[in-house]
Amino acid sequence: MRDEIELYRKAGVQPFGVNPASWEGHRKYAEKLKLPFPLLSDENREVAAAYGALKPGGGGIWRSVVLVGRDGTVRFAARGAPGAEESLASLKAGG
């Protein structure tokens, strides 16, 4: 996502990352990788569970991409690291 940030911005999408690390862990990680988007802490894994990214037993998180419209509707969801073209195509298909 970092390397495709301009594609997301041109589509009017504000990317952000979510994982169970603490805010301090996120700060260091974002600085190290020069991430151009915010990271949110999900220490209790509630967001991961809500979006189906929690691995069985709750011990891990599947890397996932989820696009949520302004109306709260999930427009795209996939595990792994689909590229911007694949995920943003859902916005074009949905109007």
Stockholm file with secondary structure:
# STOCKHOLM 1.0

chainA/1-95         MRDEIELYRKAGVQPFGVNPASWEGHRKYAEKLKLPFPLLSDENREVAAAYGALKPGGGGIWRSVVLVGRDGTVRFAARGAPGAEESLASLKAGG
#=GR chainA/1-95 SS CGGGHHHHHHTTCCCCEEESSCHHHHHHHHHHHTCSSCEEECTTCHHHHHTTCBCGGGSCBCCEEEEECTTSCEEEEEESCCCHHHHHHHHHHTC
#=GC SS_cons        CGGGHHHHHHTTCCCCEEESSCHHHHHHHHHHHTCSSCEEECTTCHHHHHTTCBCGGGSCBCCEEEEECTTSCEEEEEESCCCHHHHHHHHHHTC
//
